[in-house]
Each structure stands twice: as structure tokens, then as C-alpha cells.
Amino acid sequence: MQSELSRVTWPLPWWVVVAPGLGIAAVAIAVMWRPFDWVYVSPSWVSGLPAESLMTVGPFASICACWIAERFVNRNSPLASPVRPRSRASLGLGVLGVLSLHWALVFAVAVAGAGWFWSTRSTGGSFEAIEYALAIMRLEFFVVSGYLIGVVVARWWASLVTLAWSIFWVIVAPIQYVLLLPERTTGLEQYMFPGIAAGSHPGLDWQVLLVVAAWWIGVLVALLMMVAGSLANVARYTRRAFRAGLVAIAVVVTAGMTLPVLLPSPFLTNPLLPLSCEQGRVLEVCVTGEQEPTLAILVSEADRALERMGRHLPDDLQTVASGDAVAAVVDSGLDPEQVVAVNVGVSGTDDVTFDVGAHLGGLGACTGGDSANQWTFNFASWFAPASVYGPPAEYNPLTEHDRATVLSWYAENEGALRSCSYTGDGP
């Protein structure tokens, strides 16, 4: 068995390839098992989990690749091949090829298998194959860049440099990007950083992501050119390949800085998703097909919240809908003002009572600079006193009045409140 594995992993010992591969698979599967805690399976969220697993898998694979390069390719290491310095770049690239192929295959099988498992338990939506492909490319980024650091540094502390490099791309760079360039946060950055947390999204623009995939291929080609150039340089063969690699790196970095400006958001705007609806005691309640497991509890919570308004509930309201279902509900013939949007996610409903109160108070019509914005939150927090989203009760002037007084005040000023133009002093 060992001889068979050694033949497949040559020129490396089998355990050098297999042990990290098992670690990569274990971590990837652990992250892909998160939906066990969800109320429903969101295919779009599951499709993003492979990239989220790279927040751990990526640094691990990068450090392993670096260690292998430093131990088995560095000509000063006792484990390195004695012919390596005279092999130009072929043997070193062969080692990298073995690592890249085996680890990518293990990762792909792990995440694809878990994705298939969840596809059989989804109530709706579609899985995005391109996200799986992009995740494999991003894994290769960690492997090739870690290997490059091992080749260039060729010292015991190369793994520490690789750890810092990985942490930069997984934690530091995404945070700083949002802080320094908030105008470029169109969602494209979720696919241009090598490892980032997954989230739910209703649909993807494949044309945009194909451009991103082409960019990732360019990144990998540039890194491979750097590896080949570094190996050739160490072998005293030529420095031309190394210089070409530097030029290629400059090109892909420039492209990476430009794409967020040139490309639109990768997320489709208001896609019309299949609906699942049920008539409540007060209004109809709708969610998307994949959110159907939350419908019963949403109907119950929406009825309880709406009944708090009694006869003062605006007559034009027709439907309560989850955020993802609003576009399809409006497309059926309703005005946006007639639809009460509430937050629904894989963890279930959030704070339905506060969402209803915020809609009744005019949150959708408010912007950050509106002086009436405070009354939206005052009303919503009064409407949902147990919510954590509104201001404390002692800072809310509406809590000084009884329920009948507040509801009468709301009925008298409904138009101004719902248009976020109320500037009065309250009840």
C-alpha cells in the first residue's frame, strides 16, 4: 500500500502529501456541516461554505506547502534531492504539482460531497457550481504562495512568514478593504479575497464571476512564474523567468485593484424567486421556497405583532414577506408600501415584532440624515419593547404614554410617520 502511494506522490514521501490532505479534508467537511444547525438549507449559503473553510484550510495548506518546499526543495536541506540544484526548475515544479493536484482533489471531493448531501435536503434554491470552482482556485493560491515563500526564504522561519502572509489575506486585508474603500464594497470583494465568511444571496451574475475566475487563473499563473523563476535562479540557470514573474505579479495586482471599479456587483438585483405563502389571521405571509420551513412560525409571529395595532393597522397593508421574497411579492402586483418586509435567515426569524414596527414607523422611507428617523426607532422600540434593536425605554418618549394614546397619535400622523416626514413632539 505504501509503495503504491509513494508511486503516486513521487518525488515526495507518501505521508508528506497524505497527512496534510487528510487535515484539509477534515476541516473542510467540518465547516460544510454547519447547516445541521440551520432551520432550513440555503443552497446559496452552502455554496459559499467552501470559501469560508479556506479561512482555516488556506493557512494550514500554505504552511504545509512552505514547510515541504523548505525541507524537500531547499538544496541546503538534508532531505532535498541531490540533483535538485542542477535540475533547473523541473523537480521543484514537480513537487508543487504533486501538492497542488492531490490537495485540490481532496478538497474538491470533500466540499462537493457535502454539497451534494445538502442538495438532497434543500427545500428550494440552487447551488452555485462556480463558487466551488473559485474555492479550488483560492486554495491553490494558498498552496502556491506558501510554496513560493518556502523556496525564496529557505529557512526554518519560512513557515512563520507564511503564517503572517495567510493571516493578512484572511483577516487583515478584508477588514482594511471595507474600512478604507467602502465605496467599492459591491460584494465583488467576497470573491477576490482568498478566504471569507459565507452568506446568503438570492442569485449570481455568472458573467461577472467568470471574469473573476479568469483573474484568479492569472494570479496562479503569475505565482507559478515566480516559483519557476525562483527555482531557476537558485539553480543558477537564469534570472529571466524570475523577472517575468515579477512583471506578471504587477499585472495581476493592478487588475485586482481595477476590477472592483469596472465590474458590477456579482449579485443579481431583486431576482424573482418561487414563493410559499399562507394566509394569517391578519395578512398573508410569504417566504421563498427554500425558506418554507420557517413559514409556520413566521405566520404566528406576524399575527401576534400585527394584532398589537388593532383597528389602527393601515388599511393598505396586504402582505408580510421575508426580505428575499419581497421582489416576487411586489412583482405580483403590490406596491412596496403594501408589503411588510421582515428578516428571515437560516437561523429562523429574527425580531418580527420590531421589523413590523419599523415598517409601520416608516423605516423604508428614512435615510441617515432625516430628522424624523428617530421617531421610526422610537415607535418600533415601543412596538417591540423586548427588542435589542431600539433605544432603551428610558430614552423613548413614547413609553411615557399608555397604549391607547400612542395608537391614537399614530393614526392621526400615519402618513407623516410612514413617509419619514414627521417633525412633531409626539403624543
Helices and strands as residue ranges (DSSP letters): H 2-9, H 14-32, G 34-37, H 43-72, G 84-86, H 90-119, H 129-153, H 158-167, I 168-172, H 173-180, G 182-184, H 189-192, H 206-234, H 240-262, E 275-279, E 284-288, G 289-294, H 295-306, G 307-312, E 319-322, G 323-325, H 326-331, G 336-338, E 339-342, E 344-345, E 348-349, H 352-360, G 363-365, H 373-383, G 393-395, G 397-400, H 403-412, H 414-418
